[in-house]
């Protein structure tokens, strides 16, 4: 599994064996079963996660109990409640497995130590954060300016594998449409 993490980091920058050994020493590996929560709304956020295999959904439950899907995270993605992780506050979102999932985890303390001890990791995490921020902005713009069919087509084009891995009810929720509307869009 370590080779997956190394390959992922080396997509951005090369590493020596010693550098990777230092990086690896700051991560732990965890396995979760389908439906299991990595983060629960209202609890402490202990880690940010790099998905080696599996699929997660980041959700917000509003006061009425309605679930809103903010994102899906699959292989080679990083996910957590970033606000809670960086500010050490309680989670405002939950992170749940849609499939059995294997992840690398890094705590806020190990994250700080890693970046201080190997500054090129700050560059790596900045690139990942920037990519994630851009994706979030594109999603917001899509929700504001695109109709349901356009949002469906954008999602299909960007992440075709989601359509085989995620139940239609969850895809509909993510797209902000009813299950029936999604069925009409996919026909």
TORKOL-4160 file (C-alpha; in steps of 0.2 Angstrom, whole numbers, padded with zeros to 4 digits, m for minus):
187
<pt num="1" X="0000" Y="0000" Z="0000"/>
<pt num="2" X="0015" Y="0012" Z="0003"/>
<pt num="3" X="0019" Y="0012" Z="m0015"/>
<pt num="4" X="0002" Y="0020" Z="m0019"/>
<pt num="5" X="0006" Y="0034" Z="m0007"/>
<pt num="6" X="0023" Y="0037" Z="m0015"/>
<pt num="7" X="0017" Y="0036" Z="m0033"/>
<pt num="8" X="0003" Y="0049" Z="m0028"/>
<pt num="9" X="0016" Y="0061" Z="m0021"/>
<pt num="10" X="0028" Y="0058" Z="m0035"/>
<pt num="11" X="0015" Y="0064" Z="m0047"/>
<pt num="12" X="0019" Y="0081" Z="m0041"/>
<pt num="13" X="0038" Y="0079" Z="m0035"/>
<pt num="14" X="0051" Y="0066" Z="m0034"/>
<pt num="15" X="0056" Y="0059" Z="m0018"/>
<pt num="16" X="0072" Y="0050" Z="m0012"/>
<pt num="17" X="0070" Y="0034" Z="m0002"/>
<pt num="18" X="0074" Y="0043" Z="0014"/>
<pt num="19" X="0062" Y="0057" Z="0011"/>
<pt num="20" X="0048" Y="0044" Z="0008"/>
<pt num="21" X="0053" Y="0034" Z="0024"/>
<pt num="22" X="0051" Y="0051" Z="0033"/>
<pt num="23" X="0034" Y="0054" Z="0025"/>
<pt num="24" X="0028" Y="0036" Z="0028"/>
<pt num="25" X="0032" Y="0037" Z="0046"/>
<pt num="26" X="0019" Y="0051" Z="0049"/>
<pt num="27" X="0004" Y="0041" Z="0041"/>
<pt num="28" X="m0006" Y="0027" Z="0048"/>
<pt num="29" X="m0016" Y="0015" Z="0038"/>
<pt num="30" X="m0034" Y="0011" Z="0042"/>
<pt num="31" X="m0048" Y="0000" Z="0034"/>
<pt num="32" X="m0066" Y="0004" Z="0035"/>
<pt num="33" X="m0082" Y="m0006" Z="0031"/>
<pt num="34" X="m0096" Y="0000" Z="0020"/>
<pt num="35" X="m0108" Y="0011" Z="0029"/>
<pt num="36" X="m0094" Y="0015" Z="0043"/>
<pt num="37" X="m0091" Y="0033" Z="0048"/>
<pt num="38" X="m0073" Y="0040" Z="0047"/>
<pt num="39" X="m0080" Y="0057" Z="0054"/>
<pt num="40" X="m0096" Y="0061" Z="0062"/>
<pt num="41" X="m0104" Y="0078" Z="0063"/>
<pt num="42" X="m0101" Y="0086" Z="0080"/>
<pt num="43" X="m0086" Y="0075" Z="0085"/>
<pt num="44" X="m0067" Y="0079" Z="0084"/>
<pt num="45" X="m0058" Y="0077" Z="0067"/>
<pt num="46" X="m0043" Y="0066" Z="0070"/>
<pt num="47" X="m0036" Y="0064" Z="0053"/>
<pt num="48" X="m0036" Y="0069" Z="0035"/>
<pt num="49" X="m0038" Y="0054" Z="0023"/>
<pt num="50" X="m0030" Y="0048" Z="0007"/>
<pt num="51" X="m0041" Y="0035" Z="m0001"/>
<pt num="52" X="m0031" Y="0020" Z="m0007"/>
<pt num="53" X="m0046" Y="0010" Z="m0012"/>
<pt num="54" X="m0065" Y="0012" Z="m0009"/>
<pt num="55" X="m0077" Y="0026" Z="m0010"/>
<pt num="56" X="m0083" Y="0039" Z="0003"/>
<pt num="57" X="m0096" Y="0053" Z="0004"/>
<pt num="58" X="m0094" Y="0069" Z="0013"/>
<pt num="59" X="m0111" Y="0074" Z="0020"/>
<pt num="60" X="m0120" Y="0088" Z="0030"/>
<pt num="61" X="m0136" Y="0084" Z="0039"/>
<pt num="62" X="m0146" Y="0100" Z="0041"/>
<pt num="63" X="m0157" Y="0104" Z="0056"/>
<pt num="64" X="m0172" Y="0095" Z="0049"/>
<pt num="65" X="m0161" Y="0079" Z="0047"/>
<pt num="66" X="m0160" Y="0080" Z="0028"/>
<pt num="67" X="m0143" Y="0074" Z="0021"/>
<pt num="68" X="m0134" Y="0085" Z="0009"/>
<pt num="69" X="m0119" Y="0077" Z="m0001"/>
<pt num="70" X="m0105" Y="0089" Z="m0003"/>
<pt num="71" X="m0093" Y="0077" Z="m0012"/>
<pt num="72" X="m0088" Y="0059" Z="m0016"/>
<pt num="73" X="m0070" Y="0054" Z="m0013"/>
<pt num="74" X="m0063" Y="0039" Z="m0022"/>
<pt num="75" X="m0045" Y="0032" Z="m0025"/>
<pt num="76" X="m0031" Y="0045" Z="m0025"/>
<pt num="77" X="m0042" Y="0058" Z="m0017"/>
<pt num="78" X="m0039" Y="0067" Z="0000"/>
<pt num="79" X="m0055" Y="0070" Z="0011"/>
<pt num="80" X="m0059" Y="0076" Z="0028"/>
<pt num="81" X="m0069" Y="0090" Z="0036"/>
<pt num="82" X="m0055" Y="0103" Z="0032"/>
<pt num="83" X="m0062" Y="0117" Z="0043"/>
<pt num="84" X="m0062" Y="0106" Z="0058"/>
<pt num="85" X="m0046" Y="0097" Z="0054"/>
<pt num="86" X="m0036" Y="0113" Z="0053"/>
<pt num="87" X="m0045" Y="0123" Z="0067"/>
<pt num="88" X="m0046" Y="0109" Z="0079"/>
<pt num="89" X="m0065" Y="0112" Z="0081"/>
<pt num="90" X="m0080" Y="0099" Z="0080"/>
<pt num="91" X="m0085" Y="0092" Z="0063"/>
<pt num="92" X="m0098" Y="0101" Z="0054"/>
<pt num="93" X="m0099" Y="0086" Z="0042"/>
<pt num="94" X="m0098" Y="0067" Z="0042"/>
<pt num="95" X="m0088" Y="0056" Z="0031"/>
<pt num="96" X="m0095" Y="0039" Z="0027"/>
<pt num="97" X="m0090" Y="0024" Z="0017"/>
<pt num="98" X="m0100" Y="0019" Z="0002"/>
<pt num="99" X="m0088" Y="0004" Z="m0001"/>
<pt num="100" X="m0076" Y="m0005" Z="0010"/>
<pt num="101" X="m0062" Y="0008" Z="0010"/>
<pt num="102" X="m0043" Y="0008" Z="0014"/>
<pt num="103" X="m0035" Y="0024" Z="0018"/>
<pt num="104" X="m0019" Y="0033" Z="0024"/>
<pt num="105" X="m0022" Y="0044" Z="0039"/>
<pt num="106" X="m0012" Y="0059" Z="0045"/>
<pt num="107" X="m0016" Y="0069" Z="0061"/>
<pt num="108" X="m0015" Y="0088" Z="0062"/>
<pt num="109" X="0001" Y="0086" Z="0073"/>
<pt num="110" X="0009" Y="0074" Z="0061"/>
<pt num="111" X="0004" Y="0085" Z="0046"/>
<pt num="112" X="0013" Y="0100" Z="0055"/>
<pt num="113" X="0028" Y="0089" Z="0059"/>
<pt num="114" X="0029" Y="0082" Z="0042"/>
<pt num="115" X="0028" Y="0099" Z="0033"/>
<pt num="116" X="0041" Y="0107" Z="0045"/>
<pt num="117" X="0053" Y="0093" Z="0043"/>
<pt num="118" X="0051" Y="0091" Z="0024"/>
<pt num="119" X="0046" Y="0108" Z="0017"/>
<pt num="120" X="0042" Y="0101" Z="m0001"/>
<pt num="121" X="0027" Y="0092" Z="0007"/>
<pt num="122" X="0020" Y="0109" Z="0011"/>
<pt num="123" X="0021" Y="0112" Z="m0008"/>
<pt num="124" X="0013" Y="0095" Z="m0011"/>
<pt num="125" X="m0002" Y="0099" Z="0001"/>
<pt num="126" X="m0004" Y="0116" Z="m0006"/>
<pt num="127" X="m0006" Y="0109" Z="m0024"/>
<pt num="128" X="m0019" Y="0097" Z="m0017"/>
<pt num="129" X="m0028" Y="0110" Z="m0008"/>
<pt num="130" X="m0028" Y="0122" Z="m0023"/>
<pt num="131" X="m0035" Y="0108" Z="m0034"/>
<pt num="132" X="m0048" Y="0104" Z="m0021"/>
<pt num="133" X="m0053" Y="0122" Z="m0019"/>
<pt num="134" X="m0055" Y="0124" Z="m0038"/>
<pt num="135" X="m0066" Y="0109" Z="m0039"/>
<pt num="136" X="m0077" Y="0116" Z="m0025"/>
<pt num="137" X="m0079" Y="0132" Z="m0034"/>
<pt num="138" X="m0083" Y="0123" Z="m0050"/>
<pt num="139" X="m0096" Y="0113" Z="m0041"/>
<pt num="140" X="m0104" Y="0129" Z="m0033"/>
<pt num="141" X="m0104" Y="0138" Z="m0050"/>
<pt num="142" X="m0112" Y="0123" Z="m0058"/>
<pt num="143" X="m0126" Y="0122" Z="m0045"/>
<pt num="144" X="m0129" Y="0141" Z="m0048"/>
<pt num="145" X="m0128" Y="0142" Z="m0066"/>
<pt num="146" X="m0132" Y="0125" Z="m0074"/>
<pt num="147" X="m0148" Y="0116" Z="m0076"/>
<pt num="148" X="m0150" Y="0098" Z="m0070"/>
<pt num="149" X="m0146" Y="0090" Z="m0087"/>
<pt num="150" X="m0130" Y="0101" Z="m0088"/>
<pt num="151" X="m0125" Y="0096" Z="m0071"/>
<pt num="152" X="m0128" Y="0078" Z="m0075"/>
<pt num="153" X="m0118" Y="0078" Z="m0091"/>
<pt num="154" X="m0104" Y="0087" Z="m0082"/>
<pt num="155" X="m0103" Y="0074" Z="m0068"/>
<pt num="156" X="m0104" Y="0060" Z="m0081"/>
<pt num="157" X="m0090" Y="0068" Z="m0091"/>
<pt num="158" X="m0078" Y="0071" Z="m0076"/>
<pt num="159" X="m0082" Y="0055" Z="m0066"/>
<pt num="160" X="m0090" Y="0042" Z="m0076"/>
<pt num="161" X="m0085" Y="0028" Z="m0064"/>
<pt num="162" X="m0096" Y="0036" Z="m0051"/>
<pt num="163" X="m0111" Y="0030" Z="m0061"/>
<pt num="164" X="m0107" Y="0012" Z="m0058"/>
<pt num="165" X="m0102" Y="0014" Z="m0040"/>
<pt num="166" X="m0114" Y="0026" Z="m0032"/>
<pt num="167" X="m0133" Y="0022" Z="m0030"/>
<pt num="168" X="m0144" Y="0033" Z="m0041"/>
<pt num="169" X="m0153" Y="0041" Z="m0025"/>
<pt num="170" X="m0136" Y="0047" Z="m0019"/>
<pt num="171" X="m0131" Y="0054" Z="m0036"/>
<pt num="172" X="m0148" Y="0063" Z="m0037"/>
<pt num="173" X="m0144" Y="0071" Z="m0020"/>
<pt num="174" X="m0127" Y="0076" Z="m0025"/>
<pt num="175" X="m0134" Y="0084" Z="m0041"/>
<pt num="176" X="m0148" Y="0093" Z="m0032"/>
<pt num="177" X="m0162" Y="0083" Z="m0041"/>
<pt num="178" X="m0175" Y="0070" Z="m0037"/>
<pt num="179" X="m0172" Y="0052" Z="m0041"/>
<pt num="180" X="m0186" Y="0053" Z="m0054"/>
<pt num="181" X="m0177" Y="0067" Z="m0063"/>
<pt num="182" X="m0161" Y="0058" Z="m0063"/>
<pt num="183" X="m0169" Y="0043" Z="m0071"/>
<pt num="184" X="m0176" Y="0055" Z="m0084"/>
<pt num="185" X="m0159" Y="0063" Z="m0087"/>
<pt num="186" X="m0150" Y="0046" Z="m0089"/>
<pt num="187" X="m0162" Y="0039" Z="m0101"/>
